Amino acid sequence: MKRFIGFIKKEFYHIFRDKRSLFILFGMPIAQILLFGFAITNEINNVDIAILDHSKDATTKEIINKIAASKYFSIKQMIEREADIASVFQKGHVKAVLNFERDFSKNLIKDRKATIQIITDATDPNTANTISNYVNAILQQYQKQLNKDITIAYQIVPQTRMVYNPELKSVYMFVPGVMTIILMLVSAMMTSISITREKELGTMEILLVSPLKPFQVIIGKVFPYIFLSIINAVVIVLLSIFIFKMPVQGSLFLLALESILFIISALALGILISTISATQQTAMMISLMGLMLPVILLSGFIFPISSMPMPLQIISHIIPAKWFIIIIKGIMLKGVGLEYLWKETVILLGMTVFFIALSVKKYKIRLE
């Protein structure tokens, strides 16, 4: 056991003496979280929405049909009560709810004015704002057709309400995404580089013939990165709370557990990358191209997944970062617990077990 503890200490000393490693570990997180604070506007397609139609008359049905016929929205659910709106958003099934007032058609004819409330999930402020603008455009087009042949115009008044992020702060979008990128790259890339460095220098064989067992060598190599990745996660959360004034609505304990689960998943990926990489440069290139780009493009961090082509939507399901971003937004912004996030947690746990099993199998093959 003393040898094992001494080996772990040696790994910490090795990291702290390498200036490049320290820059990647601590410089990159601070730089990314500051640089990614710019608003990003994107088009949307096939966004899932819900309808709450109190009126259920011919006019509301016509408007709903026009919205459903557009390429921008897909009606996921029809709800009956306003009390169900919060639950629908917490489950993450929809990005917006259209709430038609009672006697919509009657009010439109009698008072020449009727109201639609547009309630959007503003955990992604740019998408929420885009959804509101698209619905307004459809309503204006319908209103223009309605008023084509009459003197006194009918007026449909949309009222927009943003939930979870009423001020549309972009920090609510980029903090979860940047945290995911940092934890993925620090855990996976640094682990793969660390192990391939031992291979490249020819010291891995020396370690494997030492009194330490092979699994102890691997655990010893990855343990410091678990510790350092947790520090990065804590730094990001503290920066988001105290500098960017981002609230954490849910359980910090659950957030910590989910973050550790994601870190372990990324570490397993790093070990897997190291099995197919002979040099540090190869490992770094695979990590950047095979992990960073999918995390940014296919995780839902910047681009709405529902707007992507179907093949990319299917591929996004195997990206661990996608599920972690859903989890972290649910905890930090919506304040939901495991009862709403159990499915994403089980998927992430299953991926972690799969990556670990595959990594162990690959290493056995390489070591035999």
PyMOL commands that set and color helices and strands:
alter all, ss='L'
color gray80, all
select helices_A, chain A and resi 2-17+19-35+58-69+84-91+104-110+125-146+171-201+204-208+214-242+252-275+280-298+305-307+310-316+320-334+338-367
alter helices_A, ss='H'
color red, helices_A
select strands_A, chain A and resi 47-53+73-79+96-100+113-121+155-163
alter strands_A, ss='S'
color yellow, strands_A
deselect
rebuild
show_as cartoon
